[in-house]
Amino acid sequence: MQLTQFWQQLLFGFIGGAAAELLHWYLLSRKPEGTKLYTGHALYWITTLGMISLGALMPMLYLSGPASALLCFHLGAATPILLQKLVSTLPNIANAQGFANEPTMRGFFRW
């Protein structure tokens, strides 16, 4: 299916980003205490919405003119996954301080 309208491409990018973040939260739930650490903190929900939004915007940045729905979905899904992998592989600059069970952004991005 060819998407010719800006809003259509945005919508399929959004759906792709949401699919990637749904997978992320699902994999977090498979870890012991995985989602319990993050669901109560607004920062992680804001991060999730931000990742979905970046996924929605990516087709707009990459494409001009008509594009396939599958390509827009793929760009939307790939963006959060790439960013999560980049953040999770950053080197530790300093030792973590605080409680061992305290949620961190690095832990949130590790699948």
Rosetta constraint file for C-alpha pairs under 8 A:
AtomPair CA 1 CA 68 HARMONIC 5.60 0.50
AtomPair CA 1 CA 69 HARMONIC 5.74 0.50
AtomPair CA 1 CA 70 HARMONIC 7.93 0.50
AtomPair CA 2 CA 66 HARMONIC 6.29 0.50
AtomPair CA 2 CA 67 HARMONIC 5.51 0.50
AtomPair CA 2 CA 68 HARMONIC 4.48 0.50
AtomPair CA 2 CA 69 HARMONIC 6.13 0.50
AtomPair CA 3 CA 8 HARMONIC 5.97 0.50
AtomPair CA 3 CA 9 HARMONIC 6.16 0.50
AtomPair CA 3 CA 66 HARMONIC 5.44 0.50
AtomPair CA 3 CA 67 HARMONIC 5.34 0.50
AtomPair CA 3 CA 68 HARMONIC 5.74 0.50
AtomPair CA 3 CA 69 HARMONIC 6.05 0.50
AtomPair CA 4 CA 8 HARMONIC 7.22 0.50
AtomPair CA 4 CA 9 HARMONIC 7.69 0.50
AtomPair CA 4 CA 65 HARMONIC 6.60 0.50
AtomPair CA 4 CA 66 HARMONIC 4.42 0.50
AtomPair CA 4 CA 67 HARMONIC 6.76 0.50
AtomPair CA 5 CA 9 HARMONIC 6.62 0.50
AtomPair CA 5 CA 66 HARMONIC 7.40 0.50
AtomPair CA 6 CA 10 HARMONIC 6.22 0.50
AtomPair CA 6 CA 60 HARMONIC 7.64 0.50
AtomPair CA 7 CA 11 HARMONIC 5.98 0.50
AtomPair CA 8 CA 12 HARMONIC 6.30 0.50
AtomPair CA 9 CA 13 HARMONIC 6.11 0.50
AtomPair CA 9 CA 56 HARMONIC 7.90 0.50
AtomPair CA 9 CA 59 HARMONIC 6.47 0.50
AtomPair CA 9 CA 60 HARMONIC 7.35 0.50
AtomPair CA 9 CA 67 HARMONIC 7.60 0.50
AtomPair CA 9 CA 69 HARMONIC 7.07 0.50
AtomPair CA 9 CA 72 HARMONIC 5.90 0.50
AtomPair CA 10 CA 14 HARMONIC 6.04 0.50
AtomPair CA 10 CA 56 HARMONIC 5.12 0.50
AtomPair CA 10 CA 57 HARMONIC 6.36 0.50
AtomPair CA 10 CA 59 HARMONIC 6.88 0.50
AtomPair CA 10 CA 60 HARMONIC 7.11 0.50
AtomPair CA 10 CA 72 HARMONIC 7.78 0.50
AtomPair CA 11 CA 15 HARMONIC 6.19 0.50
AtomPair CA 11 CA 56 HARMONIC 6.70 0.50
AtomPair CA 12 CA 16 HARMONIC 6.15 0.50
AtomPair CA 12 CA 56 HARMONIC 7.17 0.50
AtomPair CA 12 CA 69 HARMONIC 6.36 0.50
AtomPair CA 12 CA 70 HARMONIC 7.99 0.50
AtomPair CA 12 CA 72 HARMONIC 5.56 0.50
AtomPair CA 12 CA 73 HARMONIC 4.97 0.50
AtomPair CA 12 CA 76 HARMONIC 7.22 0.50
AtomPair CA 13 CA 17 HARMONIC 6.14 0.50
AtomPair CA 13 CA 55 HARMONIC 5.51 0.50
AtomPair CA 13 CA 56 HARMONIC 3.99 0.50
AtomPair CA 13 CA 57 HARMONIC 6.87 0.50
AtomPair CA 13 CA 58 HARMONIC 7.00 0.50
AtomPair CA 13 CA 59 HARMONIC 6.33 0.50
AtomPair CA 13 CA 72 HARMONIC 5.07 0.50
AtomPair CA 13 CA 73 HARMONIC 4.84 0.50
AtomPair CA 13 CA 74 HARMONIC 7.39 0.50
AtomPair CA 13 CA 75 HARMONIC 6.37 0.50
AtomPair CA 13 CA 76 HARMONIC 3.98 0.50
AtomPair CA 13 CA 77 HARMONIC 7.16 0.50
AtomPair CA 14 CA 18 HARMONIC 6.05 0.50
AtomPair CA 14 CA 52 HARMONIC 6.00 0.50
AtomPair CA 14 CA 53 HARMONIC 6.52 0.50
AtomPair CA 14 CA 55 HARMONIC 5.86 0.50
AtomPair CA 14 CA 56 HARMONIC 4.01 0.50
AtomPair CA 14 CA 57 HARMONIC 7.79 0.50
AtomPair CA 14 CA 73 HARMONIC 7.57 0.50
AtomPair CA 14 CA 76 HARMONIC 6.04 0.50
AtomPair CA 15 CA 19 HARMONIC 6.10 0.50
AtomPair CA 15 CA 56 HARMONIC 7.55 0.50
AtomPair CA 15 CA 73 HARMONIC 6.52 0.50
AtomPair CA 15 CA 76 HARMONIC 7.09 0.50
AtomPair CA 15 CA 77 HARMONIC 7.81 0.50
AtomPair CA 16 CA 20 HARMONIC 6.36 0.50
AtomPair CA 16 CA 52 HARMONIC 7.97 0.50
AtomPair CA 16 CA 55 HARMONIC 6.87 0.50
AtomPair CA 16 CA 56 HARMONIC 7.60 0.50
AtomPair CA 16 CA 72 HARMONIC 7.61 0.50
AtomPair CA 16 CA 73 HARMONIC 4.43 0.50
AtomPair CA 16 CA 74 HARMONIC 6.21 0.50
AtomPair CA 16 CA 75 HARMONIC 7.21 0.50
AtomPair CA 16 CA 76 HARMONIC 4.41 0.50
AtomPair CA 16 CA 77 HARMONIC 4.14 0.50
AtomPair CA 16 CA 78 HARMONIC 7.82 0.50
AtomPair CA 17 CA 21 HARMONIC 6.27 0.50
AtomPair CA 17 CA 51 HARMONIC 6.86 0.50
AtomPair CA 17 CA 52 HARMONIC 4.42 0.50
AtomPair CA 17 CA 53 HARMONIC 7.27 0.50
AtomPair CA 17 CA 54 HARMONIC 7.62 0.50
AtomPair CA 17 CA 55 HARMONIC 4.66 0.50
AtomPair CA 17 CA 56 HARMONIC 6.46 0.50
AtomPair CA 17 CA 73 HARMONIC 7.66 0.50
AtomPair CA 17 CA 76 HARMONIC 4.56 0.50
AtomPair CA 17 CA 77 HARMONIC 4.38 0.50
AtomPair CA 17 CA 78 HARMONIC 7.47 0.50
AtomPair CA 17 CA 79 HARMONIC 7.15 0.50
AtomPair CA 17 CA 80 HARMONIC 6.43 0.50
AtomPair CA 18 CA 22 HARMONIC 5.97 0.50
AtomPair CA 18 CA 52 HARMONIC 5.43 0.50
AtomPair CA 18 CA 77 HARMONIC 7.34 0.50
AtomPair CA 19 CA 23 HARMONIC 6.26 0.50
AtomPair CA 19 CA 77 HARMONIC 6.51 0.50
AtomPair CA 20 CA 24 HARMONIC 6.22 0.50
AtomPair CA 20 CA 77 HARMONIC 5.15 0.50
AtomPair CA 20 CA 78 HARMONIC 7.55 0.50
AtomPair CA 20 CA 80 HARMONIC 6.63 0.50
AtomPair CA 20 CA 81 HARMONIC 6.72 0.50
AtomPair CA 21 CA 25 HARMONIC 6.20 0.50
AtomPair CA 21 CA 48 HARMONIC 6.67 0.50
AtomPair CA 21 CA 51 HARMONIC 7.61 0.50
AtomPair CA 21 CA 52 HARMONIC 7.03 0.50
AtomPair CA 21 CA 80 HARMONIC 7.19 0.50
AtomPair CA 22 CA 26 HARMONIC 6.08 0.50
AtomPair CA 23 CA 27 HARMONIC 6.11 0.50
AtomPair CA 24 CA 28 HARMONIC 6.22 0.50
AtomPair CA 24 CA 111 HARMONIC 6.75 0.50
AtomPair CA 25 CA 29 HARMONIC 6.17 0.50
AtomPair CA 25 CA 35 HARMONIC 7.30 0.50
AtomPair CA 26 CA 30 HARMONIC 6.59 0.50
AtomPair CA 27 CA 31 HARMONIC 7.00 0.50
AtomPair CA 27 CA 111 HARMONIC 6.18 0.50
AtomPair CA 28 CA 34 HARMONIC 4.91 0.50
AtomPair CA 28 CA 35 HARMONIC 5.79 0.50
AtomPair CA 28 CA 108 HARMONIC 7.94 0.50
AtomPair CA 28 CA 111 HARMONIC 6.38 0.50
AtomPair CA 29 CA 33 HARMONIC 7.51 0.50
AtomPair CA 29 CA 34 HARMONIC 5.07 0.50
AtomPair CA 29 CA 35 HARMONIC 5.18 0.50
AtomPair CA 30 CA 34 HARMONIC 6.79 0.50
AtomPair CA 31 CA 35 HARMONIC 7.96 0.50
AtomPair CA 33 CA 37 HARMONIC 6.43 0.50
AtomPair CA 34 CA 38 HARMONIC 7.40 0.50
AtomPair CA 35 CA 39 HARMONIC 5.78 0.50
AtomPair CA 36 CA 40 HARMONIC 7.22 0.50
AtomPair CA 37 CA 101 HARMONIC 7.66 0.50
AtomPair CA 37 CA 102 HARMONIC 7.25 0.50
AtomPair CA 37 CA 103 HARMONIC 5.63 0.50
AtomPair CA 38 CA 44 HARMONIC 6.26 0.50
AtomPair CA 38 CA 103 HARMONIC 6.53 0.50
AtomPair CA 38 CA 108 HARMONIC 7.44 0.50
AtomPair CA 39 CA 44 HARMONIC 7.28 0.50
AtomPair CA 39 CA 45 HARMONIC 7.44 0.50
AtomPair CA 41 CA 45 HARMONIC 7.15 0.50
AtomPair CA 42 CA 46 HARMONIC 6.11 0.50
AtomPair CA 43 CA 47 HARMONIC 6.10 0.50
AtomPair CA 44 CA 48 HARMONIC 6.10 0.50
AtomPair CA 44 CA 105 HARMONIC 7.90 0.50
AtomPair CA 44 CA 108 HARMONIC 7.77 0.50
AtomPair CA 45 CA 49 HARMONIC 6.23 0.50
AtomPair CA 46 CA 50 HARMONIC 6.04 0.50
AtomPair CA 47 CA 51 HARMONIC 6.15 0.50
AtomPair CA 48 CA 52 HARMONIC 6.32 0.50
AtomPair CA 49 CA 53 HARMONIC 6.09 0.50
AtomPair CA 50 CA 54 HARMONIC 6.14 0.50
AtomPair CA 51 CA 55 HARMONIC 6.21 0.50
AtomPair CA 51 CA 79 HARMONIC 7.59 0.50
AtomPair CA 51 CA 80 HARMONIC 5.31 0.50
AtomPair CA 52 CA 56 HARMONIC 6.28 0.50
AtomPair CA 52 CA 76 HARMONIC 7.57 0.50
AtomPair CA 52 CA 80 HARMONIC 6.99 0.50
AtomPair CA 53 CA 57 HARMONIC 6.27 0.50
AtomPair CA 54 CA 58 HARMONIC 6.13 0.50
AtomPair CA 54 CA 76 HARMONIC 7.51 0.50
AtomPair CA 54 CA 79 HARMONIC 6.90 0.50
AtomPair CA 54 CA 80 HARMONIC 7.40 0.50
AtomPair CA 55 CA 59 HARMONIC 7.74 0.50
AtomPair CA 55 CA 75 HARMONIC 6.66 0.50
AtomPair CA 55 CA 76 HARMONIC 3.78 0.50
AtomPair CA 55 CA 77 HARMONIC 6.24 0.50
AtomPair CA 55 CA 78 HARMONIC 7.42 0.50
AtomPair CA 55 CA 79 HARMONIC 5.29 0.50
AtomPair CA 55 CA 80 HARMONIC 6.40 0.50
AtomPair CA 56 CA 60 HARMONIC 7.90 0.50
AtomPair CA 56 CA 76 HARMONIC 5.45 0.50
AtomPair CA 57 CA 61 HARMONIC 6.58 0.50
AtomPair CA 57 CA 76 HARMONIC 7.62 0.50
AtomPair CA 58 CA 62 HARMONIC 6.18 0.50
AtomPair CA 58 CA 75 HARMONIC 6.19 0.50
AtomPair CA 58 CA 76 HARMONIC 6.23 0.50
AtomPair CA 58 CA 79 HARMONIC 7.25 0.50
AtomPair CA 59 CA 63 HARMONIC 5.56 0.50
AtomPair CA 59 CA 72 HARMONIC 5.54 0.50
AtomPair CA 59 CA 75 HARMONIC 6.10 0.50
AtomPair CA 59 CA 76 HARMONIC 6.99 0.50
AtomPair CA 60 CA 64 HARMONIC 7.15 0.50
AtomPair CA 63 CA 67 HARMONIC 7.22 0.50
AtomPair CA 67 CA 71 HARMONIC 6.89 0.50
AtomPair CA 67 CA 72 HARMONIC 7.14 0.50
AtomPair CA 68 CA 72 HARMONIC 6.50 0.50
AtomPair CA 69 CA 73 HARMONIC 6.13 0.50
AtomPair CA 70 CA 74 HARMONIC 6.01 0.50
AtomPair CA 71 CA 75 HARMONIC 6.15 0.50
AtomPair CA 72 CA 76 HARMONIC 6.15 0.50
AtomPair CA 73 CA 77 HARMONIC 6.14 0.50
AtomPair CA 74 CA 78 HARMONIC 5.90 0.50
AtomPair CA 75 CA 79 HARMONIC 6.22 0.50
AtomPair CA 76 CA 80 HARMONIC 7.57 0.50
AtomPair CA 77 CA 81 HARMONIC 6.84 0.50
AtomPair CA 78 CA 82 HARMONIC 6.01 0.50
AtomPair CA 79 CA 83 HARMONIC 6.23 0.50
AtomPair CA 80 CA 84 HARMONIC 5.96 0.50
AtomPair CA 81 CA 85 HARMONIC 6.17 0.50
AtomPair CA 82 CA 86 HARMONIC 6.22 0.50
AtomPair CA 83 CA 87 HARMONIC 6.22 0.50
AtomPair CA 84 CA 88 HARMONIC 6.06 0.50
AtomPair CA 84 CA 109 HARMONIC 5.22 0.50
AtomPair CA 84 CA 110 HARMONIC 7.34 0.50
AtomPair CA 85 CA 89 HARMONIC 6.23 0.50
AtomPair CA 85 CA 109 HARMONIC 7.28 0.50
AtomPair CA 85 CA 110 HARMONIC 7.62 0.50
AtomPair CA 86 CA 90 HARMONIC 6.56 0.50
AtomPair CA 87 CA 106 HARMONIC 6.72 0.50
AtomPair CA 87 CA 109 HARMONIC 6.70 0.50
AtomPair CA 88 CA 106 HARMONIC 5.61 0.50
AtomPair CA 88 CA 107 HARMONIC 7.61 0.50
AtomPair CA 88 CA 109 HARMONIC 5.59 0.50
AtomPair CA 88 CA 110 HARMONIC 5.52 0.50
AtomPair CA 98 CA 102 HARMONIC 7.15 0.50
AtomPair CA 103 CA 107 HARMONIC 6.67 0.50
AtomPair CA 103 CA 108 HARMONIC 7.24 0.50
AtomPair CA 104 CA 108 HARMONIC 6.17 0.50
AtomPair CA 105 CA 109 HARMONIC 6.25 0.50
AtomPair CA 106 CA 110 HARMONIC 6.40 0.50
